């Protein structure tokens, strides 16, 4: 919903503008199918890294749940979680190889 498309999509939804909705729906289906193929391949080829990535997304989005964080603290938290996740992934991959 980036690039300023949120408002036009909502207005076309309320007005039931079918050409715009069909285009948006087909795009969502194509992106969804490509994402499913990508995630399936990642879990087949790199199961540990894919699991750590999902875990990182889950931990990273918890900061958005709590609205009391200041923007600077949230960005600092994201960087710290990314660094910790990278470090843990590197250490776990060294143990398996």
N, CA, C and O atoms as a GROMACS GRO file, in nm:
protein
  388
    1UNK      N    1   0.081  -0.119   0.000
    1UNK     CA    2   0.000   0.000   0.000
    1UNK      C    3   0.086   0.126   0.000
    1UNK      O    4   0.040   0.235   0.033
    2UNK      N    5   0.210   0.108  -0.037
    2UNK     CA    6   0.298   0.224  -0.050
    2UNK      C    7   0.271   0.292  -0.183
    2UNK      O    8   0.182   0.250  -0.257
    3UNK      N    9   0.344   0.393  -0.214
    3UNK     CA   10   0.337   0.470  -0.338
    3UNK      C   11   0.204   0.544  -0.354
    3UNK      O   12   0.166   0.576  -0.467
    4UNK      N   13   0.135   0.571  -0.246
    4UNK     CA   14   0.013   0.650  -0.253
    4UNK      C   15  -0.106   0.579  -0.316
    4UNK      O   16  -0.193   0.645  -0.372
    5UNK      N   17  -0.111   0.448  -0.309
    5UNK     CA   18  -0.220   0.374  -0.372
    5UNK      C   19  -0.329   0.334  -0.275
    5UNK      O   20  -0.430   0.275  -0.316
    6UNK      N   21  -0.313   0.363  -0.148
    6UNK     CA   22  -0.411   0.321  -0.050
    6UNK      C   23  -0.544   0.394  -0.068
    6UNK      O   24  -0.649   0.330  -0.073
    7UNK      N   25  -0.539   0.525  -0.079
    7UNK     CA   26  -0.662   0.604  -0.096
    7UNK      C   27  -0.734   0.572  -0.228
    7UNK      O   28  -0.855   0.553  -0.227
    8UNK      N   29  -0.662   0.566  -0.342
    8UNK     CA   30  -0.734   0.531  -0.466
    8UNK      C   31  -0.796   0.391  -0.462
    8UNK      O   32  -0.904   0.369  -0.518
    9UNK      N   33  -0.730   0.297  -0.396
    9UNK     CA   34  -0.785   0.163  -0.386
    9UNK      C   35  -0.911   0.162  -0.301
    9UNK      O   36  -1.010   0.098  -0.336
   10UNK      N   37  -0.908   0.233  -0.190
   10UNK     CA   38  -1.028   0.240  -0.106
   10UNK      C   39  -1.142   0.313  -0.176
   10UNK      O   40  -1.258   0.271  -0.165
   11UNK      N   41  -1.111   0.420  -0.248
   11UNK     CA   42  -1.218   0.492  -0.317
   11UNK      C   43  -1.277   0.408  -0.430
   11UNK      O   44  -1.398   0.413  -0.455
   12UNK      N   45  -1.191   0.330  -0.499
   12UNK     CA   46  -1.246   0.243  -0.604
   12UNK      C   47  -1.326   0.129  -0.544
   12UNK      O   48  -1.418   0.078  -0.608
   13UNK      N   49  -1.292   0.088  -0.424
   13UNK     CA   50  -1.368  -0.016  -0.356
   13UNK      C   51  -1.506   0.036  -0.315
   13UNK      O   52  -1.605  -0.036  -0.328
   14UNK      N   53  -1.513   0.159  -0.265
   14UNK     CA   54  -1.642   0.214  -0.225
   14UNK      C   55  -1.731   0.246  -0.346
   14UNK      O   56  -1.853   0.236  -0.338
   15UNK      N   57  -1.669   0.282  -0.458
   15UNK     CA   58  -1.745   0.314  -0.579
   15UNK      C   59  -1.766   0.192  -0.670
   15UNK      O   60  -1.835   0.201  -0.771
   16UNK      N   61  -1.705   0.080  -0.633
   16UNK     CA   62  -1.710  -0.044  -0.710
   16UNK      C   63  -1.665  -0.022  -0.855
   16UNK      O   64  -1.735  -0.061  -0.949
   17UNK      N   65  -1.550   0.038  -0.872
   17UNK     CA   66  -1.490   0.056  -1.004
   17UNK      C   67  -1.420  -0.074  -1.042
   17UNK      O   68  -1.307  -0.100  -1.000
   18UNK      N   69  -1.487  -0.154  -1.122
   18UNK     CA   70  -1.440  -0.289  -1.152
   18UNK      C   71  -1.306  -0.296  -1.224
   18UNK      O   72  -1.227  -0.383  -1.188
   19UNK      N   73  -1.275  -0.213  -1.321
   19UNK     CA   74  -1.144  -0.226  -1.387
   19UNK      C   75  -1.026  -0.209  -1.289
   19UNK      O   76  -0.928  -0.283  -1.294
   20UNK      N   77  -1.038  -0.113  -1.202
   20UNK     CA   78  -0.932  -0.090  -1.104
   20UNK      C   79  -0.924  -0.205  -1.004
   20UNK      O   80  -0.814  -0.248  -0.967
   21UNK      N   81  -1.038  -0.254  -0.960
   21UNK     CA   82  -1.040  -0.364  -0.864
   21UNK      C   83  -0.990  -0.494  -0.926
   21UNK      O   84  -0.922  -0.572  -0.859
   22UNK      N   85  -1.023  -0.518  -1.052
   22UNK     CA   86  -0.974  -0.639  -1.119
   22UNK      C   87  -0.823  -0.634  -1.134
   22UNK      O   88  -0.754  -0.734  -1.113
   23UNK      N   89  -0.770  -0.518  -1.171
   23UNK     CA   90  -0.626  -0.502  -1.184
   23UNK      C   91  -0.556  -0.523  -1.050
   23UNK      O   92  -0.454  -0.591  -1.043
   24UNK      N   93  -0.611  -0.465  -0.945
   24UNK     CA   94  -0.552  -0.481  -0.812
   24UNK      C   95  -0.562  -0.625  -0.765
   24UNK      O   96  -0.468  -0.677  -0.704
   25UNK      N   97  -0.673  -0.691  -0.792
   25UNK     CA   98  -0.690  -0.830  -0.752
   25UNK      C   99  -0.596  -0.924  -0.825
   25UNK      O  100  -0.536  -1.013  -0.764
   26UNK      N  101  -0.581  -0.904  -0.957
   26UNK     CA  102  -0.488  -0.987  -1.034
   26UNK      C  103  -0.344  -0.965  -0.987
   26UNK      O  104  -0.267  -1.060  -0.977
   27UNK      N  105  -0.309  -0.841  -0.958
   27UNK     CA  106  -0.176  -0.813  -0.907
   27UNK      C  107  -0.153  -0.880  -0.773
   27UNK      O  108  -0.045  -0.936  -0.749
   28UNK      N  109  -0.251  -0.876  -0.686
   28UNK     CA  110  -0.238  -0.940  -0.555
   28UNK      C  111  -0.223  -1.091  -0.570
   28UNK      O  112  -0.145  -1.153  -0.497
   29UNK      N  113  -0.297  -1.152  -0.662
   29UNK     CA  114  -0.285  -1.296  -0.686
   29UNK      C  115  -0.148  -1.334  -0.739
   29UNK      O  116  -0.090  -1.434  -0.697
   30UNK      N  117  -0.096  -1.255  -0.832
   30UNK     CA  118   0.036  -1.284  -0.890
   30UNK      C  119   0.145  -1.271  -0.784
   30UNK      O  120   0.231  -1.357  -0.771
   31UNK      N  121   0.140  -1.163  -0.708
   31UNK     CA  122   0.240  -1.142  -0.603
   31UNK      C  123   0.227  -1.250  -0.496
   31UNK      O  124   0.328  -1.300  -0.447
   32UNK      N  125   0.106  -1.286  -0.460
   32UNK     CA  126   0.086  -1.392  -0.361
   32UNK      C  127   0.141  -1.525  -0.408
   32UNK      O  128   0.205  -1.597  -0.330
   33UNK      N  129   0.118  -1.559  -0.535
   33UNK     CA  130   0.169  -1.686  -0.589
   33UNK      C  131   0.321  -1.686  -0.592
   33UNK      O  132   0.384  -1.785  -0.557
   34UNK      N  133   0.381  -1.576  -0.635
   34UNK     CA  134   0.527  -1.567  -0.637
   34UNK      C  135   0.585  -1.574  -0.497
   34UNK      O  136   0.691  -1.634  -0.476
   35UNK      N  137   0.519  -1.514  -0.401
   35UNK     CA  138   0.566  -1.518  -0.263
   35UNK      C  139   0.558  -1.659  -0.206
   35UNK      O  140   0.647  -1.701  -0.133
   36UNK      N  141   0.452  -1.731  -0.239
   36UNK     CA  142   0.439  -1.870  -0.193
   36UNK      C  143   0.551  -1.956  -0.250
   36UNK      O  144   0.610  -2.037  -0.179
   37UNK      N  145   0.580  -1.940  -0.379
   37UNK     CA  146   0.687  -2.017  -0.442
   37UNK      C  147   0.822  -1.982  -0.378
   37UNK      O  148   0.902  -2.071  -0.350
   38UNK      N  149   0.846  -1.854  -0.355
   38UNK     CA  150   0.972  -1.812  -0.295
   38UNK      C  151   0.989  -1.868  -0.154
   38UNK      O  152   1.094  -1.921  -0.119
   39UNK      N  153   0.885  -1.856  -0.073
   39UNK     CA  154   0.893  -1.905   0.065
   39UNK      C  155   0.908  -2.057   0.068
   39UNK      O  156   0.984  -2.110   0.149
   40UNK      N  157   0.837  -2.127  -0.018
   40UNK     CA  158   0.849  -2.273  -0.024
   40UNK      C  159   0.993  -2.313  -0.061
   40UNK      O  160   1.049  -2.405  -0.001
   41UNK      N  161   1.052  -2.245  -0.158
   41UNK     CA  162   1.190  -2.276  -0.196
   41UNK      C  163   1.288  -2.243  -0.084
   41UNK      O  164   1.385  -2.315  -0.062
   42UNK      N  165   1.263  -2.134  -0.014
   42UNK     CA  166   1.352  -2.099   0.097
   42UNK      C  167   1.346  -2.204   0.208
   42UNK      O  168   1.450  -2.239   0.264
   43UNK      N  169   1.228  -2.253   0.239
   43UNK     CA  170   1.216  -2.354   0.345
   43UNK      C  171   1.272  -2.488   0.299
   43UNK      O  172   1.317  -2.567   0.382
   44UNK      N  173   1.270  -2.517   0.170
   44UNK     CA  174   1.330  -2.641   0.121
   44UNK      C  175   1.482  -2.634   0.120
   44UNK      O  176   1.549  -2.728   0.162
   45UNK      N  177   1.535  -2.524   0.073
   45UNK     CA  178   1.681  -2.513   0.055
   45UNK      C  179   1.753  -2.471   0.181
   45UNK      O  180   1.862  -2.521   0.211
   46UNK      N  181   1.695  -2.380   0.255
   46UNK     CA  182   1.759  -2.325   0.375
   46UNK      C  183   1.659  -2.322   0.490
   46UNK      O  184   1.614  -2.215   0.528
   47UNK      N  185   1.625  -2.437   0.546
   47UNK     CA  186   1.519  -2.439   0.649
   47UNK      C  187   1.556  -2.362   0.775
   47UNK      O  188   1.471  -2.295   0.834
   48UNK      N  189   1.681  -2.372   0.819
   48UNK     CA  190   1.719  -2.302   0.942
   48UNK      C  191   1.714  -2.151   0.922
   48UNK      O  192   1.657  -2.079   1.004
   49UNK      N  193   1.772  -2.103   0.814
   49UNK     CA  194   1.771  -1.959   0.787
   49UNK      C  195   1.631  -1.904   0.767
   49UNK      O  196   1.602  -1.793   0.810
   50UNK      N  197   1.544  -1.982   0.702
   50UNK     CA  198   1.407  -1.937   0.681
   50UNK      C  199   1.332  -1.929   0.814
   50UNK      O  200   1.255  -1.836   0.837
   51UNK      N  201   1.355  -2.028   0.901
   51UNK     CA  202   1.292  -2.022   1.034
   51UNK      C  203   1.342  -1.904   1.114
   51UNK      O  204   1.263  -1.837   1.182
   52UNK      N  205   1.471  -1.876   1.108
   52UNK     CA  206   1.525  -1.761   1.180
   52UNK      C  207   1.472  -1.630   1.124
   52UNK      O  208   1.449  -1.534   1.198
   53UNK      N  209   1.451  -1.627   0.994
   53UNK     CA  210   1.396  -1.506   0.931
   53UNK      C  211   1.253  -1.482   0.979
   53UNK      O  212   1.216  -1.369   1.012
   54UNK      N  213   1.173  -1.587   0.983
   54UNK     CA  214   1.035  -1.574   1.032
   54UNK      C  215   1.036  -1.531   1.178
   54UNK      O  216   0.959  -1.443   1.218
   55UNK      N  217   1.122  -1.592   1.257
   55UNK     CA  218   1.132  -1.554   1.397
   55UNK      C  219   1.174  -1.408   1.412
   55UNK      O  220   1.124  -1.338   1.500
   56UNK      N  221   1.266  -1.364   1.329
   56UNK     CA  222   1.308  -1.224   1.333
   56UNK      C  223   1.196  -1.128   1.298
   56UNK      O  224   1.181  -1.023   1.360
   57UNK      N  225   1.114  -1.166   1.197
   57UNK     CA  226   0.999  -1.082   1.163
   57UNK      C  227   0.900  -1.076   1.278
   57UNK      O  228   0.844  -0.970   1.306
   58UNK      N  229   0.878  -1.188   1.343
   58UNK     CA  230   0.784  -1.190   1.455
   58UNK      C  231   0.834  -1.104   1.571
   58UNK      O  232   0.757  -1.028   1.630
   59UNK      N  233   0.961  -1.117   1.603
   59UNK     CA  234   1.016  -1.037   1.713
   59UNK      C  235   1.020  -0.890   1.675
   59UNK      O  236   0.992  -0.803   1.758
   60UNK      N  237   1.055  -0.862   1.550
   60UNK     CA  238   1.064  -0.722   1.506
   60UNK      C  239   0.931  -0.650   1.502
   60UNK      O  240   0.925  -0.530   1.526
   61UNK      N  241   0.825  -0.722   1.472
   61UNK     CA  242   0.694  -0.657   1.465
   61UNK      C  243   0.629  -0.637   1.601
   61UNK      O  244   0.528  -0.568   1.612
   62UNK      N  245   0.685  -0.697   1.705
   62UNK     CA  246   0.627  -0.674   1.837
   62UNK      C  247   0.644  -0.529   1.881
   62UNK      O  248   0.565  -0.480   1.961
   63UNK      N  249   0.745  -0.462   1.829
   63UNK     CA  250   0.762  -0.320   1.863
   63UNK      C  251   0.647  -0.236   1.807
   63UNK      O  252   0.615  -0.131   1.863
   64UNK      N  253   0.587  -0.279   1.698
   64UNK     CA  254   0.474  -0.205   1.641
   64UNK      C  255   0.346  -0.225   1.721
   64UNK      O  256   0.255  -0.143   1.715
   65UNK      N  257   0.340  -0.334   1.795
   65UNK     CA  258   0.220  -0.362   1.874
   65UNK      C  259   0.208  -0.266   1.991
   65UNK      O  260   0.098  -0.224   2.027
   66UNK      N  261   0.322  -0.230   2.050
   66UNK     CA  262   0.322  -0.141   2.166
   66UNK      C  263   0.344   0.002   2.119
   66UNK      O  264   0.454   0.036   2.078
   67UNK      N  265   0.241   0.086   2.124
   67UNK     CA  266   0.252   0.221   2.068
   67UNK      C  267   0.332   0.318   2.155
   67UNK      O  268   0.355   0.432   2.114
   68UNK      N  269   0.376   0.277   2.272
   68UNK     CA  270   0.445   0.369   2.362
   68UNK      C  271   0.591   0.392   2.327
   68UNK      O  272   0.653   0.480   2.387
   69UNK      N  273   0.648   0.316   2.232
   69UNK     CA  274   0.788   0.334   2.197
   69UNK      C  275   0.806   0.463   2.118
   69UNK      O  276   0.726   0.498   2.032
   70UNK      N  277   0.914   0.534   2.149
   70UNK     CA  278   0.950   0.653   2.073
   70UNK      C  279   1.007   0.608   1.938
   70UNK      O  280   1.062   0.499   1.929
   71UNK      N  281   0.996   0.691   1.834
   71UNK     CA  282   1.048   0.650   1.702
   71UNK      C  283   1.197   0.616   1.704
   71UNK      O  284   1.239   0.520   1.640
   72UNK      N  285   1.277   0.694   1.775
   72UNK     CA  286   1.420   0.664   1.779
   72UNK      C  287   1.445   0.531   1.847
   72UNK      O  288   1.527   0.451   1.800
   73UNK      N  289   1.375   0.506   1.957
   73UNK     CA  290   1.394   0.381   2.029
   73UNK      C  291   1.350   0.262   1.943
   73UNK      O  292   1.413   0.157   1.947
   74UNK      N  293   1.244   0.280   1.867
   74UNK     CA  294   1.196   0.173   1.780
   74UNK      C  295   1.300   0.140   1.674
   74UNK      O  296   1.328   0.023   1.648
   75UNK      N  297   1.357   0.243   1.611
   75UNK     CA  298   1.459   0.219   1.509
   75UNK      C  299   1.584   0.157   1.570
   75UNK      O  300   1.645   0.070   1.508
   76UNK      N  301   1.621   0.201   1.687
   76UNK     CA  302   1.736   0.142   1.756
   76UNK      C  303   1.707  -0.004   1.791
   76UNK      O  304   1.795  -0.089   1.778
   77UNK      N  305   1.586  -0.032   1.834
   77UNK     CA  306   1.547  -0.169   1.864
   77UNK      C  307   1.553  -0.256   1.740
   77UNK      O  308   1.599  -0.370   1.748
   78UNK      N  309   1.508  -0.206   1.626
   78UNK     CA  310   1.514  -0.282   1.502
   78UNK      C  311   1.658  -0.316   1.465
   78UNK      O  312   1.688  -0.430   1.428
   79UNK      N  313   1.746  -0.218   1.476
   79UNK     CA  314   1.885  -0.243   1.443
   79UNK      C  315   1.948  -0.344   1.538
   79UNK      O  316   2.025  -0.430   1.496
   80UNK      N  317   1.916  -0.333   1.666
   80UNK     CA  318   1.971  -0.428   1.763
   80UNK      C  319   1.918  -0.569   1.736
   80UNK      O  320   1.995  -0.665   1.740
   81UNK      N  321   1.790  -0.582   1.709
   81UNK     CA  322   1.733  -0.714   1.680
   81UNK      C  323   1.790  -0.773   1.552
   81UNK      O  324   1.813  -0.894   1.544
   82UNK      N  325   1.813  -0.689   1.452
   82UNK     CA  326   1.873  -0.738   1.328
   82UNK      C  327   2.015  -0.786   1.353
   82UNK      O  328   2.055  -0.891   1.302
   83UNK      N  329   2.092  -0.711   1.432
   83UNK     CA  330   2.229  -0.751   1.462
   83UNK      C  331   2.231  -0.880   1.544
   83UNK      O  332   2.313  -0.969   1.518
   84UNK      N  333   2.142  -0.891   1.642
   84UNK     CA  334   2.136  -1.012   1.723
   84UNK      C  335   2.094  -1.132   1.636
   84UNK      O  336   2.152  -1.240   1.649
   85UNK      N  337   1.997  -1.113   1.551
   85UNK     CA  338   1.954  -1.221   1.463
   85UNK      C  339   2.063  -1.265   1.367
   85UNK      O  340   2.081  -1.384   1.343
   86UNK      N  341   2.136  -1.167   1.312
   86UNK     CA  342   2.247  -1.200   1.223
   86UNK      C  343   2.355  -1.278   1.298
   86UNK      O  344   2.408  -1.377   1.248
   87UNK      N  345   2.387  -1.232   1.419
   87UNK     CA  346   2.489  -1.299   1.500
   87UNK      C  347   2.446  -1.441   1.535
   87UNK      O  348   2.525  -1.535   1.522
   88UNK      N  349   2.322  -1.458   1.580
   88UNK     CA  350   2.274  -1.592   1.616
   88UNK      C  351   2.269  -1.685   1.496
   88UNK      O  352   2.304  -1.802   1.507
   89UNK      N  353   2.226  -1.635   1.382
   89UNK     CA  354   2.221  -1.717   1.262
   89UNK      C  355   2.361  -1.760   1.221
   89UNK      O  356   2.382  -1.875   1.184
   90UNK      N  357   2.456  -1.667   1.228
   90UNK     CA  358   2.594  -1.701   1.193
   90UNK      C  359   2.650  -1.806   1.288
   90UNK      O  360   2.716  -1.900   1.244
   91UNK      N  361   2.625  -1.790   1.417
   91UNK     CA  362   2.677  -1.886   1.515
   91UNK      C  363   2.611  -2.023   1.497
   91UNK      O  364   2.679  -2.125   1.508
   92UNK      N  365   2.482  -2.028   1.470
   92UNK     CA  366   2.414  -2.156   1.453
   92UNK      C  367   2.456  -2.226   1.323
   92UNK      O  368   2.465  -2.348   1.318
   93UNK      N  369   2.483  -2.147   1.220
   93UNK     CA  370   2.531  -2.208   1.094
   93UNK      C  371   2.671  -2.262   1.110
   93UNK      O  372   2.705  -2.362   1.047
   94UNK      N  373   2.754  -2.202   1.191
   94UNK     CA  374   2.889  -2.253   1.215
   94UNK      C  375   2.884  -2.386   1.288
   94UNK      O  376   2.968  -2.472   1.263
   95UNK      N  377   2.787  -2.405   1.376
   95UNK     CA  378   2.775  -2.530   1.449
   95UNK      C  379   2.732  -2.645   1.358
   95UNK      O  380   2.773  -2.759   1.379
   96UNK      N  381   2.649  -2.614   1.258
   96UNK     CA  382   2.597  -2.721   1.172
   96UNK      C  383   2.694  -2.758   1.061
   96UNK      O  384   2.684  -2.868   1.007
   97UNK      N  385   2.787  -2.669   1.026
   97UNK     CA  386   2.880  -2.701   0.917
   97UNK      C  387   3.013  -2.746   0.968
   97UNK      O  388   3.102  -2.776   0.888
   0.00000   0.00000   0.00000
